Amino acid sequence: MADDLAPPDGPLAGKRIVLGVTGGIAAYKSIEVCRRLVDLGAHVTPILTDAALNMVGSTTFKALASEAPKTSLFEDEDPIPHTRMGQRSDALVVCPATARILSDYRTGRSADLLSATLIATEAPVIVCPAMHTEMWEHPSVQDNIAVLLARGVLIVPPEEGRLAGGDSGKGRLASPETIVDAVLGALTIKDLDGRSVLITAGGTREAIDPVRFIGNHSSGKQGYALAAEANRRGARVTLIATTQLPISPDINQETVTTAAQMHEMVTRHADAADVIIMAAAVADFRPVEVAEQKIKKANGTPQITLERTVDILAELGQKKKQGQILVGFAAETNNVAKNAQSKLERKGADFIVANDVSAPDVGFAHDTNAVTIYGADGSTTQVSLRGKDEIARAVFNTVVSADTASTKPARPST
């Protein structure tokens, strides 16, 4: 039995990240970025410019980061700290990136410790600009951005929103979630490059009348985490969801409500998918008749007759093309192993990801999950309680291993 494919120390364990903080008003958000990177297992070394120290204190980073922040080329015992950090780092993140640092980095001007470190590294660089709209749209800034993009620098573009001084427009620093996701993407092996992945998420709603419906407690969080992980690993991702959560613009999202709509949309995309993961909680039953008007309780208790919905996973199992990997989910409350293995056989899936949703902090609506992945080859992989992003990583580790095994050339006969 394999165990814990997603180690508890996080997807960035062992990665050394330099976090450059400049003097933009959005510098306070870099504190949250620092915390999230450390939580994911990264060793974070902050570099604060002189201007950044006017916005945020070094003591905060000293408490949250993996080591004390660096502020000067000349304060360290190491005579060349920029070179050492540049060589040792797995990634450099500039958050926020002001117009000045963009210009310095583009022209190679070594004005301080941060700019010197940026031009002394061959590691991936993620730049997160933040400034007023007029500055962001200025031709010189856009020219600097274009040059950096052409050099392979990853730019996390600013968002529309409220700016300093009560203004509003394009230039607001991207959210910490978006920035950290960009770092994860830059440091994730693209082992799904060229693959097409179809994922479903959320719980369907089957109308009783214009107000009421039959539904379940699924939030869609696990399906969205799966979509984000597949995107980071280089896949072309289509997400069919009943909910609306933040997601990368690189992901093709289709929104549905009912099991019938889910079936129609999955059928439309299934043939083109190399991997299908049915993480959605699709209703097994729906009302035979839907009332045109709201049912009034004054008219007595209604008798609702139900009918079965299409078993999407079973249909996919019957039609599965050669080489396609099909993964189902099983939310159980008892006899988890028995029910999951039975579902694996009946549905024709390659894997069933099962969880006990009666356990604390597991599954529906939680940010955490604990699963066992059952394989058609008899394998089982337990993943203990952790964030749903790490559950997603474990699922795709299993999928990639199966995909690699299936594409290995056969041994020549002797």
C-alpha positions as CSV (number, residue, x, y, z in Angstrom):
1,M,0.0,0.0,0.0
2,A,1.4,3.4,-1.0
3,D,0.7,6.2,1.5
4,D,0.7,10.0,1.5
5,L,1.6,11.0,-2.0
6,A,1.2,14.6,-1.0
7,P,3.7,15.1,1.9
8,P,2.5,17.2,4.8
9,D,5.3,19.7,4.3
10,G,3.7,21.0,1.1
11,P,4.2,21.3,-2.6
12,L,7.0,23.8,-2.2
13,A,9.0,21.8,0.3
14,G,12.8,22.3,-0.2
15,K,12.3,25.2,-2.6
16,R,14.2,28.4,-1.9
17,I,12.3,31.6,-2.8
18,V,13.5,35.1,-2.7
19,L,10.6,37.5,-2.1
20,G,11.5,41.0,-3.3
21,V,9.3,43.8,-1.8
22,T,9.4,47.3,-3.2
23,G,7.9,50.6,-2.1
24,G,4.4,50.4,-3.5
25,I,1.4,51.0,-1.3
26,A,0.5,47.4,-1.9
27,A,3.6,46.2,-0.1
28,Y,1.3,45.1,2.8
29,K,0.0,42.3,0.7
30,S,3.4,40.8,0.3
31,I,3.2,39.8,4.0
32,E,0.3,37.4,3.2
33,V,2.2,36.1,0.1
34,C,5.2,35.4,2.4
35,R,3.0,33.5,4.9
36,R,1.3,31.4,2.2
37,L,4.6,30.5,0.6
38,V,6.0,29.4,4.0
39,D,2.9,27.4,4.7
40,L,3.4,25.6,1.4
41,G,6.8,24.5,2.6
42,A,9.1,27.1,0.9
43,H,12.2,28.6,2.4
44,V,11.5,32.3,1.9
45,T,14.2,35.0,2.0
46,P,12.7,38.5,1.9
47,I,14.6,41.4,0.3
48,L,13.1,44.8,1.3
49,T,14.1,47.9,-0.6
50,D,14.6,51.2,1.3
51,A,11.3,52.4,-0.1
52,A,9.6,49.2,1.1
53,L,10.7,49.9,4.6
54,N,8.6,53.0,4.5
55,M,5.5,50.8,3.8
56,V,6.1,47.6,5.9
57,G,8.4,46.8,8.8
58,S,11.2,44.3,8.7
59,T,10.1,42.8,12.0
60,T,6.9,41.4,10.4
61,F,8.9,39.5,7.8
62,K,11.4,38.4,10.5
63,A,8.5,36.7,12.3
64,L,6.9,35.2,9.2
65,A,9.7,34.4,6.8
66,S,12.3,31.6,6.9
67,E,15.1,34.0,7.7
68,A,15.6,37.6,8.5
69,P,14.9,40.1,5.7
70,K,17.9,41.4,3.7
71,T,17.9,45.2,3.0
72,S,21.4,46.1,1.8
73,L,24.2,44.8,-0.4
74,F,26.7,45.7,2.4
75,E,25.0,44.5,5.6
76,D,25.8,40.8,5.3
77,E,29.1,39.1,6.1
78,D,28.9,37.6,2.6
79,P,30.6,40.2,0.3
80,I,28.4,39.1,-2.6
81,P,24.9,38.3,-1.1
82,H,23.1,39.1,-4.4
83,T,25.1,36.5,-6.3
84,R,24.7,33.8,-3.5
85,M,20.9,34.4,-3.3
86,G,20.6,34.4,-7.1
87,Q,22.5,31.1,-7.4
88,R,20.7,29.3,-4.6
89,S,17.2,30.4,-5.4
90,D,14.6,28.2,-7.1
91,A,12.5,31.3,-7.9
92,L,12.4,35.1,-7.3
93,V,9.1,36.9,-6.7
94,V,8.8,40.7,-6.8
95,C,5.7,41.7,-5.0
96,P,4.7,44.4,-5.5
97,A,6.8,45.5,-8.5
98,T,6.9,49.3,-9.0
99,A,7.6,51.1,-12.2
100,R,11.1,51.8,-10.9
101,I,12.1,48.1,-10.4
102,L,10.6,47.2,-13.8
103,S,12.8,49.8,-15.4
104,D,15.9,48.7,-13.4
105,Y,15.3,45.0,-14.2
106,R,14.7,45.7,-17.9
107,T,17.9,47.8,-18.3
108,G,20.1,45.7,-16.0
109,R,20.6,48.6,-13.6
110,S,22.0,47.3,-10.3
111,A,20.8,50.0,-8.0
112,D,20.2,48.0,-4.8
113,L,20.2,44.4,-3.4
114,L,17.0,43.5,-5.1
115,S,17.8,44.7,-8.6
116,A,21.3,43.1,-8.2
117,T,19.8,39.8,-7.2
118,L,17.4,39.9,-10.1
119,I,20.2,40.2,-12.7
120,A,22.4,37.6,-10.8
121,T,20.0,34.7,-11.1
122,E,19.0,32.1,-13.7
123,A,16.0,31.0,-11.7
124,P,12.4,31.7,-12.8
125,V,11.4,35.3,-12.0
126,I,7.7,36.2,-11.2
127,V,7.0,39.9,-11.3
128,C,3.7,41.3,-9.8
129,P,3.3,44.9,-10.9
130,A,1.2,47.4,-8.9
131,M,0.7,51.1,-9.5
132,H,-1.8,53.7,-10.5
133,T,-3.6,53.3,-13.8
134,E,-1.9,56.2,-15.4
135,M,1.5,54.7,-14.6
136,W,0.6,51.2,-15.6
137,E,-0.7,52.4,-19.0
138,H,2.3,54.6,-19.7
139,P,4.1,53.6,-22.9
140,S,7.5,53.2,-21.1
141,V,6.0,50.8,-18.5
142,Q,4.3,48.8,-21.1
143,D,7.5,48.7,-23.2
144,N,9.4,47.4,-20.1
145,I,6.7,44.7,-19.5
146,A,6.9,43.6,-23.2
147,V,10.7,43.3,-23.0
148,L,10.6,41.3,-19.8
149,L,7.9,39.0,-21.2
150,A,10.0,38.4,-24.2
151,R,12.9,37.4,-22.0
152,G,10.8,34.8,-20.2
153,V,9.9,36.7,-17.1
154,L,6.5,35.6,-15.7
155,I,4.3,38.7,-15.3
156,V,1.3,38.4,-12.9
157,P,-0.8,41.3,-14.3
158,P,-2.5,43.8,-12.0
159,E,-6.3,43.7,-11.5
160,E,-9.0,46.3,-11.8
161,G,-10.1,47.7,-8.4
162,R,-9.7,50.3,-5.8
163,L,-6.3,52.1,-5.7
164,A,-4.5,54.4,-3.3
165,G,-6.1,57.7,-2.7
166,G,-9.6,56.5,-3.4
167,D,-9.0,56.0,-7.1
168,S,-10.2,53.0,-9.0
169,G,-8.9,51.3,-12.2
170,K,-6.3,48.9,-13.6
171,G,-3.2,48.6,-11.5
172,R,-4.3,46.9,-8.3
173,L,-1.9,44.2,-7.1
174,A,-3.1,40.7,-8.0
175,S,-4.5,38.8,-5.0
176,P,-2.1,36.7,-2.8
177,E,-3.9,33.6,-4.0
178,T,-3.2,34.5,-7.7
179,I,0.4,35.3,-7.0
180,V,1.1,32.1,-5.0
181,D,-0.6,30.1,-7.7
182,A,1.7,31.7,-10.2
183,V,4.7,30.6,-8.1
184,L,3.4,27.1,-7.9
185,G,2.9,27.0,-11.6
186,A,6.4,28.2,-12.3
187,L,7.9,25.5,-10.0
188,T,5.6,22.6,-11.0
189,I,6.9,20.0,-13.4
190,K,4.8,20.1,-16.6
191,D,4.1,16.4,-16.6
192,L,0.7,16.9,-18.2
193,D,2.0,19.1,-21.0
194,G,0.0,18.3,-24.2
195,R,-2.7,16.4,-22.3
196,S,-6.4,17.4,-22.3
197,V,-8.1,17.1,-18.9
198,L,-11.8,17.3,-18.2
199,I,-13.0,17.9,-14.6
200,T,-16.4,18.3,-13.1
201,A,-17.1,20.2,-9.8
202,G,-19.9,21.1,-7.5
203,G,-23.3,19.7,-6.7
204,T,-26.2,19.7,-9.2
205,R,-29.6,21.1,-8.4
206,E,-32.8,19.4,-9.5
207,A,-35.8,21.7,-9.5
208,I,-38.9,20.9,-7.5
209,D,-40.5,24.3,-8.3
210,P,-39.1,27.7,-9.2
211,V,-37.9,28.2,-5.6
212,R,-36.9,24.7,-4.3
213,F,-34.6,22.0,-5.5
214,I,-33.0,18.7,-4.6
215,G,-29.3,19.2,-4.0
216,N,-26.4,18.3,-1.8
217,H,-23.6,19.9,0.3
218,S,-20.9,20.0,-2.4
219,S,-19.1,23.3,-2.6
220,G,-17.0,22.5,-5.7
221,K,-13.7,23.3,-3.9
222,Q,-12.1,19.9,-4.6
223,G,-13.0,20.1,-8.3
224,Y,-11.6,23.6,-8.6
225,A,-8.4,22.5,-6.8
226,L,-8.0,19.6,-9.3
227,A,-8.5,22.0,-12.2
228,A,-5.9,24.4,-10.8
229,E,-3.4,21.6,-10.3
230,A,-3.9,20.2,-13.8
231,N,-3.4,23.7,-15.2
232,R,-0.2,24.2,-13.2
233,R,1.1,20.8,-14.6
234,G,0.6,22.1,-18.2
235,A,-2.7,20.5,-19.2
236,R,-5.4,22.0,-21.3
237,V,-8.2,22.0,-18.8
238,T,-11.9,22.1,-19.2
239,L,-13.9,22.6,-15.9
240,I,-17.6,21.9,-15.9
241,A,-18.9,23.3,-12.7
242,T,-22.2,24.2,-10.9
243,T,-20.4,26.8,-8.8
244,Q,-18.4,29.9,-9.5
245,L,-15.1,30.1,-7.6
246,P,-11.9,32.0,-8.6
247,I,-10.0,30.2,-11.3
248,S,-7.2,30.8,-13.8
249,P,-8.3,32.4,-17.0
250,D,-6.3,29.7,-18.8
251,I,-8.9,27.2,-17.8
252,N,-12.0,26.8,-20.0
253,Q,-15.0,26.8,-17.6
254,E,-18.5,25.7,-18.5
255,T,-21.3,26.4,-16.0
256,V,-24.3,24.0,-15.5
257,T,-27.0,23.5,-12.9
258,T,-28.7,20.1,-13.4
259,A,-27.6,16.6,-13.9
260,A,-29.0,16.6,-17.4
261,Q,-27.0,19.7,-18.2
262,M,-23.9,18.2,-16.7
263,H,-24.4,15.0,-18.8
264,E,-24.8,17.1,-22.0
265,M,-21.7,19.1,-21.4
266,V,-19.5,16.2,-20.3
267,T,-20.6,14.3,-23.4
268,R,-19.6,17.2,-25.5
269,H,-16.1,17.3,-24.2
270,A,-15.3,13.7,-23.2
271,D,-14.0,12.4,-26.5
272,A,-11.2,15.0,-26.6
273,A,-10.1,14.4,-23.1
274,D,-7.0,12.3,-22.1
275,V,-8.0,12.4,-18.5
276,I,-11.6,12.7,-17.1
277,I,-12.1,13.4,-13.3
278,M,-15.7,13.3,-12.2
279,A,-15.4,15.2,-8.9
280,A,-18.9,16.7,-9.1
281,A,-21.7,15.4,-6.8
282,V,-24.3,14.7,-9.4
283,A,-27.8,14.0,-8.2
284,D,-28.9,10.4,-8.6
285,F,-32.6,11.4,-8.6
286,R,-34.8,14.3,-9.9
287,P,-38.5,15.1,-9.8
288,V,-40.5,13.6,-12.6
289,E,-42.6,16.8,-12.8
290,V,-41.5,20.4,-11.9
291,A,-44.2,22.7,-10.7
292,E,-44.5,25.9,-12.7
293,Q,-45.3,28.0,-9.7
294,K,-44.1,27.9,-6.1
295,I,-45.8,25.1,-4.2
296,K,-47.7,26.6,-1.3
297,K,-47.7,24.7,2.0
298,A,-51.3,25.8,2.6
299,N,-52.2,23.3,-0.2
300,G,-50.9,20.4,1.9
301,T,-47.7,18.3,1.7
302,P,-46.9,17.6,-1.9
303,Q,-46.1,14.1,-3.2
304,I,-42.9,14.2,-5.2
305,T,-42.2,11.3,-7.5
306,L,-38.6,10.9,-8.4
307,E,-36.8,9.3,-11.4
308,R,-33.2,8.3,-11.9
309,T,-30.8,10.7,-13.6
310,V,-28.2,9.5,-16.2
311,D,-25.2,7.7,-14.6
312,I,-22.6,9.9,-16.2
313,L,-19.6,8.0,-14.7
314,A,-20.9,4.6,-15.8
315,E,-21.6,5.9,-19.3
316,L,-18.1,7.3,-19.6
317,G,-16.7,3.9,-18.4
318,Q,-18.6,2.1,-21.1
319,K,-17.4,4.5,-23.8
320,K,-13.9,5.0,-22.6
321,K,-11.4,5.2,-25.4
322,Q,-8.1,3.5,-25.4
323,G,-5.5,5.3,-23.3
324,Q,-8.1,7.5,-21.6
325,I,-7.9,7.7,-17.8
326,L,-11.2,7.9,-15.9
327,V,-11.4,8.9,-12.3
328,G,-14.5,9.0,-10.2
329,F,-15.2,10.3,-6.7
330,A,-17.2,8.5,-3.9
331,A,-18.4,10.4,-0.9
332,E,-19.3,7.8,1.6
333,T,-20.5,7.7,5.3
334,N,-19.9,4.0,6.0
335,N,-18.2,0.9,4.5
336,V,-16.0,3.3,2.6
337,A,-13.6,0.7,1.2
338,K,-16.3,-1.8,0.2
339,N,-18.5,0.9,-1.4
340,A,-15.6,2.5,-3.3
341,Q,-14.3,-0.8,-4.7
342,S,-17.8,-1.8,-5.8
343,K,-18.2,1.6,-7.5
344,L,-14.8,1.1,-9.2
345,E,-15.9,-2.2,-10.7
346,R,-19.4,-1.1,-11.6
347,K,-18.5,2.2,-13.3
348,G,-15.5,0.9,-15.3
349,A,-13.3,3.6,-13.9
350,D,-9.5,3.5,-13.5
351,F,-9.5,5.1,-10.1
352,I,-12.1,6.0,-7.4
353,V,-11.2,8.7,-4.9
354,A,-13.2,7.9,-1.8
355,N,-13.7,9.9,1.4
356,D,-15.7,9.5,4.5
357,V,-17.7,12.7,4.6
358,S,-19.0,11.9,8.1
359,A,-15.5,12.4,9.5
360,P,-14.5,15.9,10.9
361,D,-13.2,18.4,8.4
362,V,-13.5,16.0,5.5
363,G,-15.1,16.7,2.1
364,F,-18.2,18.8,1.5
365,A,-17.8,22.6,2.1
366,H,-14.5,22.1,4.0
367,D,-11.1,23.4,2.9
368,T,-9.6,20.1,3.8
369,N,-10.1,16.5,2.8
370,A,-8.8,13.0,3.5
371,V,-9.1,10.3,0.8
372,T,-8.1,6.8,-0.3
373,I,-7.5,6.3,-4.0
374,Y,-8.5,2.9,-5.2
375,G,-7.1,1.7,-8.5
376,A,-8.5,-0.9,-11.0
377,D,-5.1,-2.6,-10.7
378,G,-5.7,-3.3,-7.0
379,S,-3.6,-0.4,-5.7
380,T,-4.7,1.8,-2.8
381,T,-3.2,5.1,-1.8
382,Q,-4.1,6.8,1.4
383,V,-3.8,10.6,1.7
384,S,-4.4,11.8,5.2
385,L,-6.2,15.1,6.2
386,R,-4.8,18.1,4.4
387,G,-5.8,21.0,2.1
388,K,-7.7,20.2,-1.0
389,D,-4.9,21.5,-3.2
390,E,-2.6,18.8,-1.8
391,I,-5.3,16.2,-2.3
392,A,-5.5,17.3,-5.9
393,R,-1.7,17.0,-6.2
394,A,-1.9,13.4,-4.9
395,V,-4.7,12.5,-7.3
396,F,-2.6,13.8,-10.3
397,N,0.5,12.1,-9.0
398,T,-1.5,8.9,-9.3
399,V,-2.9,9.8,-12.7
400,V,0.5,10.7,-14.1
401,S,2.1,7.4,-12.8
402,A,-0.7,5.4,-14.5
403,D,-0.3,7.4,-17.7
404,T,3.4,6.9,-17.7
405,A,3.0,3.2,-17.1
406,S,0.5,2.9,-19.9
407,T,2.7,4.6,-22.5
408,K,5.9,2.6,-21.7
409,P,7.0,0.6,-24.7
410,A,6.5,-3.1,-24.4
411,R,9.5,-5.2,-23.8
412,P,10.7,-7.0,-26.9
413,S,10.0,-10.7,-26.8
414,T,12.9,-13.1,-26.4
